[in-house]
Amino acid sequence: MIWLGGGMAQIDTFDPKAVGDAKARKAGSYYPAIDTAVPGVQVCEHLKHTAKLMDRVTALRTVNHNVVDEHAAATNRMHTGRPTTGTVQYPSLGSIIAHERGAATDGVPAYMVIGYPNLTRGPGFLGQKAGFVYLTDLDSGPAGLSLPPDINAARRTRREQLLGTVRDAGTAKFGSDRLFSQYNSAMTESLKLAGPDFMKVFDLKTESDDLRNKYGQGFGQRLLASRRLCESGVRFIEVSMNMNFRNGTGWDTHNDGQLNQHLLIQELDQGLAALMQDLESRRMLDSTMIIINSEFGRPAQFDSGGGRGHHSKCFTMVVAGGGLNHCGAYGVSNELAMEAVENPVGVPDAFATILAGMQIDPSKNLYDGDRPVPITDQGQAIQSLL
């Protein structure tokens, strides 16, 4: 899942409309639209590489929820599929998939985040076994797993032996304690992950220069790492684009952020197209679902600084690959991409569709202790895509 924190403007990317004028405060798209591989489906001119691949893609153009002004609450909604509550901490989509499907191979985590950690991305009531391993620096690898340069193999072995003595003593004293058992299991998993087999996944230098250049810098290299993680057996990877803002503000394009929004769109386009083509060349695209997600969209109107505010009543998520029946675009918005005209998609419906595509029953229950909790908030999968 590619996370575009801040709020991707649907009208400037995957749901373009007639061009407006920021200076004259005339509502509309900021950029002209171009045709795609799917007749009748257009995207922004800065998505020129992705446009050629839209027959492998579906832009869900009518996603909607009711959180507008609060980024944190909307981010939680688009990660968990639920409104925030003071009584239940719901799991994220990544944690749900990790819990239900696990890692595809032994010795790798089921769920990884390439970005900064927070509770929104976490396992909630599913517990730490459904949690994520994260990294912010591809060179050093996952946080806490890379050995300092002065720790050689012999020192590592001695440390593991000492740790084993402490863990054995803890098991003898607290073996029946649930929290201790979770901690001990996490420790076992961490020791596996810190080994050379998993850590070599992050050595992108083993890829050809041509391929690395095709993905682009920064964000593109994180997408390349995500492909390698998929190959290693990691089930769900979230890649944050919000680690080096090319336009100064990221996707939260108030005021001057709008002026250089095209730099973000071009970076997304290059990396996304390279990832799809790379996966397809390895016969992995049909078994790998790509999701583009954001907390909400933007209105067609321009603010006094020439940027856009927040809009959650109609915006776009994108799904690609994954063996779905793609159609370029699903759902129709109005002339300003601000209201759903045909086939509105609630967030639970989007989640149900993703889960069904991942071969997880979207009607089943999870369990918060002994209490059954529906896996989605009454979501209905989009059957035409399955």
N, C-alpha and C positions, 0 to 999 in steps of 0.2 A: 504494500500500500504506500503510495506516494502522498505525503501530507504537505499541503500548501497552507500553512498556518497564516492567518490574517484575513482570509476571505477572498478566494479567486473570483474575479468579475466574470460571470458567465457570458455577459453580453460582449466582452472583449476577448473571449477565447472560443468556447465550444458552442455558443448559442448566439451568433452574431445577428444583428439587426441593421436597419438603415443607419448610416453614419450620422452622428450628431456633431455638435460644435461646443467644445468646453468653454471657449472664450465668450460665446454668445449665450451660454447656459442652455443650449438646445439639447434635449435628451437624445441619447442614441449611442451606438457603438463608437469607440474611439478610433477603430481601424477598419479598413475595408475587409470584406469577406472574400474567400476563394472557394472554388469547387473542390470536392474531394473524390475519392474512389467510389463513393456511394452516390448515385444520382439523386439530386434534390437535397443533399446534405452539405452544408457549407460550414467552414470554420474561419477563424481570424487569419489574416494573411501571414501572421508570424508563426503559424503552425503548419508551415509548408511541407515539412517532412512527414509529420503525422497525417496530413491530409491524404497522402498517397497510400496510407495504411488503414484508413477508416473502415474498410470492410472487415477488419479484425477488431473493431472498436464499437462500443455503444455509449454515447453520451446520454445519461439520464437527465433530461433537461427540465424536469418538473419536480425535483426533490424539494421538500419544504418542511419547515418546523416553525416554532413560535418564539425562538430566542433571537433577539436582534442586537441589543447593545452590549451584551456581556460576552467577551471573547472566551473566557474560561468556561462559562456554562454551555456555550455553543460548542466549544471544543469537546467537552464531556459528552454532549448529545451525539456528536458525530463520531465519537469513539465507542460509546457504549450503546447507542441507540435508545437511550432513556433520558428522561429529565433528571436533574439532580434531586436527591432526596436526603433528608436527615437521618433516615432509618436504615437504608440499604446502600451499600457500596457495590454497584453493579460492575461486572467485569467488562473489559474492553473487547472489541471484536477479535483482536489478536490473541487475547487470553482465552476467549471462547474456543477459537479454532485450535489453539495449542492444547487445551483441555480435552477437546473431542477427538482430535486426530493425532496429537503427539508429533514428535519428530519422525521424519521419514526413515532415518537411519540412526544407529546408536552412536553415542559420542558427540552429538551436536545438540544445541538447545532447540526446542520446538518453536521459540519465539524470540526474535531479535529486533532491537530498535537501533537504527543508525540516526542518532539525534539525542536530544537531552531527555532524561527520565522525568516522569511526573506520574501522579496517581491516576490521571485520566487514561493513561496507557496501560494501567496495571490490572491485576487479576481480580480485584474486589473480593467478593466472598468465596471465590474459587481457591484462594490461598496461593502461596508462593510457588507451588509446583507448576502453576499456569502463568507464572510471571515471565518477565523478559530479561535477557542479557543485553546490555547496551554498549555502544561505543560512540565517541564523538571524533575520534582521530583514527583514520585508517592506518596510519603508520605504526601506532602503538597497539592497535587492536582493542578488544573489549576491555572495559574498565575492570581493574583488579585481577586480570588474567595474565597480563604480560609480566615477565620476570625483569627486575632491574638488571642492568648490565653486569653488576658485580656478584650476581647470584649464579654460580655455575651448577652443573648437574649434581655434583656431590653435596653441595650445601642444600640444594632443593630436596634431595633424598633425606638428609638428616632432619630437615624441617618437617617433612611429611611424616617421618617416624615419630617425632615429638608430638606432632598434631594427632597422630593415630593413638598415642598413649592418652592424651587428653580426651579424645572422643570416646575411647573405650571406657574411661572412668565416668564420663558423662552418661553414656548409655547404661552403665550399671546403676547409676543413681536416678536418672530421669527418663529411662527408656520408655515408660508408659505415658510420658507427657507429649501431647500433640505438637506443641510449638517446638519442643526440642527435636522431635522426630522430623519436622519440616526443615529445621535448621541443619540437622545432620544430613538429610537427603540432599539439600542444596550444596552442602560442603562436598559431598561425594561427586555431584555433578560438576562443580567448579574445578575439582582436581582433574577430572576427565578433560574438560574444556581447555585447561591450561597446557595440555600436552601439545606436541609439535604437529600432530595430524590436523587438528582443528585450526590452530593458529596460522598454518600456511595458507589457509583460505584468503587471508588478508594481504598476501603478497601479490599485489597487482602487477608487479614487474614481470611476472611469468607470462602475462598476456602480451600480445604483439603491440608494438607502438601504433600500428595502423588502427587496431581495434580501440585502444585507449584514447586515441585522438578522435575517433568517431563518436565516442561517448561525450567528449568534452571534459572540461576541468571541474573541480569542486563537486557539484551535484551529480554530474555525469559519472564521476569516479565512484561515488556512493552507489549509483545504480549498477555499475559494473560489479562492485563488491556484492550487491544483492543477488545478482545472477550467480555468482560463485557460491554464495550461501545457499541458494536454491539447489544447486548441484550437489552440495555437501549433505543435504537432507533437512535443512531448516524449513519448517513448515510455513511460517508466517514472518515476513520482514516488513517493518515500517521504516521508510526512508523519509526523513524530514528534509525539505528543501530550505528550511529556514535557519541556515547556519552561516550564510554569507550573502547578505542582501546586496544584489547588484544595483538596485535602484534606490537604495538608501532606506526604504521602508518595508521591503518585503511585499507580500500580497495585500497588506492593509493599506490600500492606495488612496488615502486621504491626501488632499492638497498636492504637493509636488511629487508624491510617489507615483501619480498617474503618468507623469511626463516620461519616465523611463521604465514604465511597466513592460514595454516591449522587450527589454533585456531579459526579464524573468521569463516571459513567454517563449522567447527564442531558446533560452537555456533548457526549459522544460521540453520544448519540441525536439531539440537535438538529442537529449538524453532518452526521452521516451521512445522516439523512433529507433534509436540505436539499440535499446533494450529489446524492443519487439523483434527487430530484425535478427539480433543475436540469438534470442531464444528460438526463433523460427528456424534459423540455420542449424540449431542443435536439436530440432524436433521437440522442443520443450514448450512452445507457446500454447499449444492446445491443453497442456496439463498445468500451466502456470497462469493464474489470474492476476492481472494488474488492475489496481484500483487507484484512482485519483480522487482524493477527498479533501475537504476544506470545511471550516466551521459554518460558513454561510457564503452568500454571494454579495453582489453589489447592485445598487439601483442604477437605472439608466440615466438618471439625472446627475448633473455635476454639482459639486459644492462650490462655495465661493472661492476656494483656492484652486479650482480646476480638477479636483479629484472626485472620489465617490465615497458615499457613506456605506452603511451595512444594509443588507436585504436578505431575509430568510424565507419569505413566502414563496419564492420560486428561484431555484438556483440549480447548478449542474454538478453531479458526480459523474465520473467516467469509469467504465469497466472495459477491459481488453483481454483477449486471449481466454484461457480457462475452459475452452471447449464450448463456450456459449454460442447461441445462434445470433450473431451480431447483425445489426441493421444500421449502423452509423449513428442513429439517434433514436431515442424512445421518449415519447411525450412531446407535446407542443405547447410552447409558451406564447403569450400575446406579443404584440408588436414592439414592446419594450422589454421583453424577457423578464417580466415582473409578476406575472400571474399565469397559473397553469390553465390552459384551454382544453387540452386533451390528455388523458392518462396521468393524473397527478400521482407522484410517488412519495409516500411518507417515508421517513427515515427507517421505521421498522420494516417497511416493504423492501427497501434497498438492502437492509441487513439480511432479510429472509432470502432474497435472491442470491446474495453472495454466499450465504451458508449452504443453500441448496446446490449452488455451483461447486462448492467444496465437499459435496456429498455428506452434508450434515443435515439432519431432519430439522427444518425450521419450526416445526410444531412441537418439538419435544420439550421437556423440562430440565433445567439445571436444579441444583439443590444448595440452598443456603442453610447448612446444617441439615435438619430434617424437613425444612420447608421447601416445597417445590416452587420454582420460579420459572415461568416461560422463558425460553431461550431468546425470544424477541418480544417486543411489546405489541403482541397481536399482529405481527407483520404477515403479509401475504406475498409470496414470491411472484415475480413477473414470469408467468408461464411461457410466454412467447420467446423468452430468452434462453429457456432451459432445454 
